[in-house]
Amino acid sequence: MKVMLINGSPHEKDCTYTALTACAKILNEDGIETEVFWIGKKPVQGCGACGGCARLGRCAFNDIVNEFIEKAQTSDGFIFGSPVYFSGMNGSLMSFMDRAFFAGPRHPAGNPFAYKPAAAVVSARRAGTTSALDQMNKYFLHGQLPVISSRYWNMVHGNTPEEVMQDEEGLQIMRQLGRNMAWFLKLKEAGQAAGIPLPQQEEKRIATNFIR
């Protein structure tokens, strides 16, 4: 089993990375493979609402998002990490998630996200963490990804990796998140081995408008 940890920070090995690797360490100890996927420093194009993914089976903007969608096919769970910008996730990660969660389900190999557990992790100097978490969790709720919790909100505090390492409560939250993710993955595997199928989907999605 494998969990992909998506580092949405423009800094490859800073505070967000420190939080994610605290989760990864526990997952590895529980026998779960991990990979940290950094979205990089380059600007990430927002969704152009072009509908190209429906025709192409991938995002029309062929960049880091499509690379992630391909890797997501072979991942069993996801932890998305972001620094807090103005009480929300940073802009590059928001564009990344907008496109990944819209184009991903249209991939010819199938939806790489549905029924795979996911969690959000945020890093901040001081505040804005809970609203950033709320924003990120909405992608999982929309995409039918079971949301993994810890023993408190999934956040760490600090201006530098060294300060994050002093946030004992935050690091404990990351460790428990890793344990909870590993536990869920093993339960899912056991259920599949016992012949429990994934939930049945209604064939046609109902979409209604408020304006008639």
Secondary structure, 3 states (H helix, E strand, C coil): CEEEEEECCCCCCCHHHHHHHHHHHHHHHCCCEEEEEECCCCCCCCCCCCCHHHHHCCCCCCCHHHHHHHHHCCCCEEEEEEEEECCEECHHHHHHHHHHHHHHHHCCCCCCCCCCCEEEEEEECCCCHHHHHHHHHHHHHHCCCCECCCCCCCEEECCCHHHHCCCHHHHHHHHHHHHHHHHHHHHHHHHHHCCCCCCCCCCCCCCCCCCC
